[in-house]
Amino acid sequence: MASNQNTQGERIAKVMARAGLCSRREAEGWITAGRVSVNGAKITSPALNVAPSDKVVVDGKPLPGAERTRLFLYHKPGGLVTTSADPQGRPTIFDSLPKDLPRLISVGRLDLATEGLLLLTNDGGLARTLELPSTAWLRRYRVRAYGKVTQPQLDREQTSNVWITFAIREGKNREVRNVLRHLGLQVARLIRVSFGPFQLGDLAEGDVAEVPTRILRDQLGEKLTKAAGADFSAPIVEREPPRASSARRPPADGKRDAPQKIDKREAAPGKGGKHRPRTADRPKKKTVAKSPFHRPSRGEGAKPSFDEHAPKRGGHSKRGKR
């Protein structure tokens, strides 16, 4: 059995979750099913502490080491459920995340229709610490509501639609919508723009950006780091996304494919005697999501306008014929 299980080490389910295999709840189910053994003995109860010297085996394979504590910023679109599995079969935020990310859990939740900043982490202890009311990290929202109200904190008023900046320190279920409903306002759009020291910024909808370890450690401070049990010295485990097989299958009849016709426009040489493909066949340039932690260049850093009726820039001007 585990050594000094009553005074040293951590719960076996927590150790399994920090290794990136599963959540704590899933780990407890695996233990009950007899899939986990400690020091050669199969266990059936998660009420067990293990030390670093104990040998934990899951499904016949040694338990991998703990991963470094990581935090990601995610711009949640509307229409996604903040859960790992929805009983109603609705799309979840984890269905839209890149496949090369580690197993992540959300810090709190956002409603189905709510957009904006959602924090994701691979450390359950960090997630629970940031969710606690005692942590008191401020959450800011931009709210577009229908109705009329004269509070001085309103940013602007447009006929019967208003944009409101709303800030709370404890994220209760649908609290923003309930408070505004009490004031006679109906929420048409709700966007979280910040969570504690982390800002949504210009992160595009659906994009994910990782907070560098140095910045995360500085923002948490010694107190929160200790309370969460965060580990910034462990290695980062890189995961490769699943690759689709691109190998061509031979034809069933054993015959080769007929030669393809060559488009004369593609075969005609351009300047310098090189073949120039058509515009539709040219490869498109890849766009890489900009990290919110880069040094802004000249002209950057302006806050986006939330005014839906603001004139659009970059319109094409009409020129007369020469």
Secondary structure, 3 states (H helix, E strand, C coil): CCCCCCCCCEEHHHHHHHCCCCCHHHHHHHHHCCCEEECCEECCCCCCEECCCCCEEECCEECCCCCCCCEEEEEECCCCECCCCCCCCCCEHHHCCCCCCCCCEECCCCCCCCEEEEEEECCHHHHHHHHCCCCCCCEEEEEEEECCCCCCCEEEEECCEEEEEEEECCCCCCHHHHHHHHCCCEEEEEEEEEECCEECCCCCCCCEEECCHHHHHHHHHHHHHHHHCCCCCCCCCCCCCCCCCCCCCCCCCCCCCCCCCCCHHHHCECHHHCECCCHHHCCCCCCCCCCCCCCCCCCCCCCCCCCCCCCCCCCCCCCCCC
